[in-house]
Amino acid sequence: MSQGRMASGNGSSVTEFVLLGLTQQPELQLPLFFLFLGIYVVSTLGNLGLIVLIGLNPPLHTPMYYFLFHLSFVDLCYSSVITPRLLMSFVNQNIIPYDECMAQLFFFAFFVIDECYILTSMAYDRYVAICKPLLYQVIMSHQVCLMMAVGVYAMGFVGSMAHVVCMLRLTFCDSNVINHYMCDIPPLLQLSCTSTSINEMVVFIVVGVNIILPSLTIVISYTLILSNISIHSTGGRSKAFSTCSSHIIAVSLFFGASAFMYLKPSSGSVGRDKVSTVFYTIVGPMMNPFIYSLKNKDVHAALRKTLKKRILS
């Protein structure tokens, strides 16, 4: 593969990278292209539809749906950062300029970290709603929700900047071929011809904090929820589980795949890494709108009301 001249503002001789994609088997390229194109279309329509539905219906202007609105926005954004480049790799040689690669890494890390803390905020919201119902409106006020949202995006910005700044200090001089479908941290570190020990330490700290801290908060929230439900109240226990089950499924899918990808030895299989990344960058954003809306009576009622209003207008 060709390597460009010295990249401006960077010590590398590489000005562009070649993304190998998800697979190199020719017979799989076309079927996978249509599969992931379909997933992307469904993901975009599902998340955009949920954003519009929540925005247009005042009954859904509650803390729970406020965070669901942000979750759909983040899912829409980071699937759009990743999937178009994946689709390109199925039909042509996928060449990405150095600057665009760093930008993709920044926005990918930004939105993934955002998702960690949005899911955490949703768990805390469920804890307050179930365990402190009389104080719910006070604890989860508009100002508190706004501050939590600002904190979510601030954590995303700090974490993504830490990754990108550390990546910019590396020199890429031996190869420009990334064995992945995106500019992710592990495959980029493999291409560096300078020491990556600082980068690996930053990855361990940033990813560790952004997985362990939210995971502990979510576990504590659900432990408190379970401990506050009367053992003899089958109806109360059933209602709590129905309220939280969607969130638990989404959390398990996202944090499970993320932890498997990053909190493991660097000598893991590249193929397994790609599959793991697919789950939380492409499949997760498609599944979340369905997870949160299929059995949600509020969303169903808002959808019927919106459709009825559009038909009659």
C-alpha positions as CSV (number, residue, x, y, z in Angstrom):
1,M,0.0,0.0,0.0
2,S,1.2,3.5,-0.8
3,Q,2.3,5.8,2.0
4,G,2.1,9.6,1.6
5,R,4.5,12.3,2.5
6,M,5.0,13.9,5.9
7,A,1.6,14.7,7.4
8,S,1.3,18.3,8.5
9,G,1.4,18.8,12.2
10,N,2.4,15.2,12.8
11,G,5.7,13.3,12.9
12,S,4.3,10.5,10.7
13,S,5.3,9.8,7.2
14,V,1.7,8.5,6.7
15,T,-0.9,11.0,5.4
16,E,-3.6,8.4,4.8
17,F,-4.7,5.0,6.0
18,V,-6.3,2.0,4.3
19,L,-9.2,0.4,6.2
20,L,-9.3,-3.3,5.4
21,G,-12.9,-3.6,6.5
22,L,-14.8,-6.3,8.3
23,T,-13.8,-9.2,6.0
24,Q,-11.6,-9.8,2.9
25,Q,-13.7,-12.7,1.5
26,P,-15.1,-11.5,-1.9
27,E,-18.2,-13.7,-1.7
28,L,-19.3,-12.0,1.5
29,Q,-18.8,-8.4,0.4
30,L,-22.1,-7.8,-1.4
31,P,-24.4,-9.7,1.2
32,L,-22.7,-7.8,4.1
33,F,-23.0,-4.5,2.3
34,F,-26.8,-4.9,2.0
35,L,-27.1,-6.3,5.5
36,F,-25.3,-3.4,7.1
37,L,-27.0,-0.9,4.8
38,G,-30.3,-2.2,6.1
39,I,-29.2,-2.1,9.7
40,Y,-28.1,1.6,9.2
41,V,-31.3,2.6,7.6
42,V,-33.4,0.9,10.4
43,S,-31.1,2.5,13.0
44,T,-31.4,6.0,11.5
45,L,-35.1,5.8,11.1
46,G,-35.7,4.3,14.5
47,N,-33.5,6.8,16.4
48,L,-34.7,9.8,14.4
49,G,-38.3,8.7,14.8
50,L,-37.9,8.4,18.6
51,I,-36.3,11.9,18.7
52,V,-39.1,13.4,16.7
53,L,-41.8,11.5,18.7
54,I,-40.4,12.7,22.1
55,G,-39.9,16.2,20.8
56,L,-43.5,16.5,19.5
57,N,-45.4,15.0,22.5
58,P,-45.5,17.0,25.8
59,P,-46.6,13.8,27.8
60,L,-43.1,12.4,27.0
61,H,-41.3,15.5,28.3
62,T,-40.3,13.8,31.5
63,P,-36.8,13.0,32.8
64,M,-37.0,9.4,31.6
65,Y,-37.7,10.4,28.0
66,Y,-35.4,13.4,28.3
67,F,-32.5,10.9,28.6
68,L,-34.0,8.6,26.0
69,F,-34.0,11.5,23.7
70,H,-30.3,12.1,24.3
71,L,-29.6,8.3,23.9
72,S,-31.3,8.3,20.5
73,F,-29.4,11.4,19.5
74,V,-26.0,9.8,20.5
75,D,-26.9,6.5,18.8
76,L,-27.8,8.3,15.6
77,C,-24.6,10.3,15.6
78,Y,-22.1,7.6,16.4
79,S,-23.6,5.0,14.1
80,S,-23.3,7.7,11.4
81,V,-19.7,8.2,12.2
82,I,-18.9,4.5,11.8
83,T,-21.3,2.8,9.4
84,P,-20.8,4.8,6.1
85,R,-17.1,4.0,6.2
86,L,-17.9,0.3,6.8
87,L,-20.2,0.3,3.8
88,M,-17.4,1.9,1.6
89,S,-15.1,-1.0,2.5
90,F,-17.5,-3.5,0.9
91,V,-17.5,-1.8,-2.5
92,N,-14.1,-0.2,-2.9
93,Q,-10.7,0.3,-1.3
94,N,-11.4,2.4,1.8
95,I,-8.8,5.1,2.0
96,I,-9.2,7.6,4.9
97,P,-6.9,10.7,5.3
98,Y,-4.9,11.0,8.5
99,D,-6.9,14.0,9.7
100,E,-10.2,12.4,9.0
101,C,-9.1,9.2,10.8
102,M,-8.2,11.2,13.9
103,A,-11.6,13.0,13.6
104,Q,-13.4,9.7,13.4
105,L,-11.6,8.5,16.4
106,F,-12.5,11.6,18.4
107,F,-16.2,11.5,17.6
108,F,-16.4,7.7,18.0
109,A,-14.9,8.0,21.5
110,F,-17.0,11.1,22.3
111,F,-20.3,9.5,21.5
112,V,-19.4,6.1,23.1
113,I,-18.4,7.7,26.4
114,D,-21.6,9.8,26.2
115,E,-23.6,6.6,25.9
116,C,-22.0,5.2,29.0
117,Y,-23.2,8.1,31.1
118,I,-26.6,8.5,29.5
119,L,-27.3,4.8,30.4
120,T,-26.0,5.6,33.9
121,S,-28.3,8.7,34.2
122,M,-31.3,6.5,33.1
123,A,-30.5,4.0,35.8
124,Y,-30.4,6.7,38.4
125,D,-33.7,8.1,37.1
126,R,-35.3,4.7,37.5
127,Y,-34.0,4.4,41.0
128,V,-35.5,7.8,42.0
129,A,-38.8,7.0,40.3
130,I,-39.2,3.7,42.0
131,C,-37.6,4.3,45.4
132,K,-38.4,7.9,46.0
133,P,-41.6,8.6,44.0
134,L,-42.9,11.4,46.2
135,L,-39.6,13.3,45.7
136,Y,-39.2,12.4,42.1
137,Q,-40.2,15.8,40.6
138,V,-37.9,17.6,43.1
139,I,-34.8,15.4,42.7
140,M,-35.2,15.0,38.9
141,S,-36.0,18.7,38.2
142,H,-35.4,20.2,34.8
143,Q,-32.3,22.0,36.1
144,V,-30.9,18.7,37.5
145,C,-31.5,16.8,34.2
146,L,-29.9,19.6,32.3
147,M,-26.8,19.6,34.5
148,M,-26.6,15.8,34.2
149,A,-26.8,16.1,30.4
150,V,-24.0,18.7,30.4
151,G,-21.9,16.4,32.6
152,V,-22.5,13.5,30.1
153,Y,-21.1,15.5,27.2
154,A,-18.3,17.0,29.3
155,M,-17.1,13.5,30.2
156,G,-17.3,12.5,26.5
157,F,-15.2,15.5,25.5
158,V,-12.5,15.0,28.1
159,G,-12.2,11.2,27.4
160,S,-12.1,11.6,23.6
161,M,-9.6,14.4,23.8
162,A,-7.3,12.3,26.0
163,H,-7.4,9.5,23.4
164,V,-6.8,11.7,20.4
165,V,-4.1,13.9,21.9
166,C,-2.1,10.7,22.9
167,M,-2.7,9.3,19.4
168,L,-1.3,12.5,17.8
169,R,2.0,12.0,19.6
170,L,2.6,8.7,17.8
171,T,4.6,8.2,14.6
172,F,3.2,6.0,11.9
173,C,6.0,5.1,9.5
174,D,6.0,1.3,8.7
175,S,2.5,0.7,7.4
176,N,-0.7,2.5,6.7
177,V,-3.0,-0.5,6.6
178,I,-5.5,-0.7,9.4
179,N,-6.9,-4.2,10.0
180,H,-10.3,-2.9,10.9
181,Y,-13.4,-1.1,9.4
182,M,-12.8,2.1,11.5
183,C,-10.0,4.1,13.1
184,D,-10.2,2.5,16.5
185,I,-7.5,2.7,19.1
186,P,-6.1,-0.9,19.2
187,P,-5.4,-1.3,15.5
188,L,-3.9,2.2,15.3
189,L,-1.5,1.4,18.2
190,Q,-0.4,-1.7,16.3
191,L,0.8,0.5,13.4
192,S,2.9,2.8,15.5
193,C,6.7,2.7,15.2
194,T,7.1,4.5,18.5
195,S,6.4,3.5,22.0
196,T,2.7,3.2,22.8
197,S,3.0,2.6,26.5
198,I,1.5,6.0,27.4
199,N,-1.4,5.4,25.1
200,E,-2.0,2.0,26.5
201,M,-2.0,3.5,30.0
202,V,-4.4,6.2,29.0
203,V,-6.7,3.7,27.3
204,F,-6.7,1.5,30.5
205,I,-7.5,4.5,32.7
206,V,-10.1,6.3,30.5
207,V,-11.9,3.1,29.4
208,G,-11.6,1.6,32.9
209,V,-13.2,4.7,34.5
210,N,-15.9,5.1,31.9
211,I,-16.9,1.4,32.2
212,I,-16.3,0.7,35.9
213,L,-17.8,3.9,37.3
214,P,-21.0,3.8,35.3
215,S,-21.3,0.0,35.8
216,L,-21.0,0.3,39.5
217,T,-23.5,3.2,39.6
218,I,-26.0,1.1,37.6
219,V,-25.5,-2.0,39.7
220,I,-26.0,0.1,42.9
221,S,-29.1,1.7,41.5
222,Y,-30.7,-1.6,40.7
223,T,-29.6,-3.2,44.0
224,L,-31.3,-0.3,45.8
225,I,-34.4,-0.7,43.6
226,L,-34.6,-4.5,44.4
227,S,-34.0,-3.9,48.1
228,N,-36.8,-1.3,48.3
229,I,-39.4,-3.6,46.7
230,S,-41.4,-5.5,49.2
231,I,-40.8,-9.3,49.0
232,H,-44.5,-9.8,49.4
233,S,-45.5,-7.3,46.7
234,T,-45.5,-9.4,43.6
235,G,-47.3,-6.7,41.7
236,G,-44.8,-4.1,42.7
237,R,-41.9,-6.3,41.8
238,S,-43.4,-7.0,38.4
239,K,-44.0,-3.4,37.7
240,A,-40.4,-2.5,38.7
241,F,-39.0,-5.2,36.5
242,S,-41.1,-4.2,33.5
243,T,-40.0,-0.6,33.9
244,C,-36.3,-1.5,34.1
245,S,-36.0,-4.5,31.9
246,S,-35.5,-2.5,28.7
247,H,-32.7,-0.5,30.3
248,I,-31.0,-3.7,31.7
249,I,-31.0,-5.3,28.2
250,A,-29.5,-2.1,26.6
251,V,-26.9,-1.8,29.4
252,S,-25.9,-5.5,29.1
253,L,-25.4,-5.3,25.3
254,F,-23.4,-2.1,25.4
255,F,-21.1,-2.6,28.5
256,G,-20.6,-6.3,27.8
257,A,-19.3,-5.7,24.2
258,S,-17.2,-2.6,25.3
259,A,-15.6,-4.4,28.2
260,F,-14.8,-7.4,26.1
261,M,-13.2,-5.1,23.5
262,Y,-11.0,-2.9,25.6
263,L,-10.5,-4.5,29.1
264,K,-8.5,-7.5,27.8
265,P,-4.9,-8.4,26.8
266,S,-3.8,-6.7,23.5
267,S,-3.0,-10.0,22.0
268,G,-6.6,-10.9,21.4
269,S,-8.0,-12.1,18.0
270,V,-8.6,-9.2,15.5
271,G,-11.6,-11.0,14.1
272,R,-13.3,-11.2,17.6
273,D,-12.4,-7.5,18.1
274,K,-14.2,-6.6,14.9
275,V,-17.3,-8.6,15.9
276,S,-17.3,-7.1,19.4
277,T,-17.1,-3.6,18.0
278,V,-20.0,-4.3,15.6
279,F,-22.2,-5.0,18.5
280,Y,-21.9,-1.7,20.3
281,T,-21.2,0.6,17.2
282,I,-23.8,-0.7,14.8
283,V,-26.2,-3.3,16.3
284,G,-26.7,-1.5,19.6
285,P,-27.9,1.8,18.0
286,M,-30.3,-0.2,15.9
287,M,-31.7,-2.2,18.8
288,N,-32.1,0.6,21.3
289,P,-35.2,2.2,19.7
290,F,-36.9,-1.2,19.7
291,I,-35.8,-2.1,23.2
292,Y,-37.2,1.1,24.6
293,S,-40.4,1.3,22.5
294,L,-41.8,-2.2,21.8
295,K,-43.4,-2.7,25.2
296,N,-43.7,1.0,26.2
297,K,-47.3,2.1,26.5
298,D,-46.4,5.8,26.7
299,V,-44.5,5.6,23.4
300,H,-47.3,3.6,21.7
301,A,-49.9,6.2,22.9
302,A,-47.7,9.1,21.7
303,L,-47.2,7.4,18.3
304,R,-51.0,6.8,17.8
305,K,-51.7,10.4,18.8
306,T,-49.1,11.7,16.4
307,L,-50.3,9.5,13.5
308,K,-53.9,10.4,14.1
309,K,-53.1,14.1,14.2
310,R,-51.2,13.8,10.9
311,I,-53.9,11.8,9.2
312,L,-56.7,14.2,10.3
313,S,-54.7,17.4,9.4
